[in-house]
């Protein structure tokens, strides 16, 4: 009877701590000192794949490639705080939240906006970056003279799928034709490069990094002007800023990561992002 009660108690605990798995222990903290995270490895300057470990890049699990970028810099700071080993899994954008939910990874550090919709499925830590918007057009386009998001009527635009840029920014641009979303950031940029669209909407770091690869791109930044995308302060906090997603209810891991992020200021985040952009691939 004692063994049966012990077994029943164990089962109850497993259901109570939904994030207990091979990756986490009963307290929600990672097991065996390995912090397993996922990202696209193709979302520069947040993360990108490269052939070697230069500039502190980390090996991608089950791959000959390495990954670097802002997300890796943040992840390494978290690991350094607790003496954890970092393990990075390459994942499609739409697979990030399911990977966290199914506990195949400890966290997604992948340039994700902390949207209300995502917060229904996962818990967010952060922000670990305060996002602003940007629009990319071709240098030979008349759109380089645009001073507002209202100057794009009649034009075709897109953004990456399942992002606030696609779901909340593009609809604010009156008179534009919103094309099918791109599956990844790199696909979005290629859509502009191959003239499948007239402009793309993204965040400022992604747009700035893209200029290193595509010398025919022009960046439009309407931040702090009347022509910018309109979000209230609460909407920015709940939907725009970038966070780290962990399994629902994993307060121990959430707190551990927040303890690291809370030591950093907005200026610290911006300085780290500038470093990521500086070492991001140029496409040459």
ABEGO torsion letter per residue (X at the ends): XAAAAAAAAAAAAAAABAABBAABBAAGBBBGGBBBBBBAGABOAABBBBABABGGBBBBBGBABBBBEAAAAAAAAAAAAAGBBBBBBBBBAAAAAAAAAAGABABBBAGBBBBAAAAAABBBBOBABBBBBBBBBBAABAAAABABAAAABGBBBBBBBGBAAAAAAAAABBGBBBBBBBABAAAAAAAAAAGABABBBBBAAAAAAAAAABAABBBBBABGBAABBBBBAAAAAAAABBBBBBBBGBAAAAAAAAAAAAABBAAAAAAAAAAAAAABBAGX
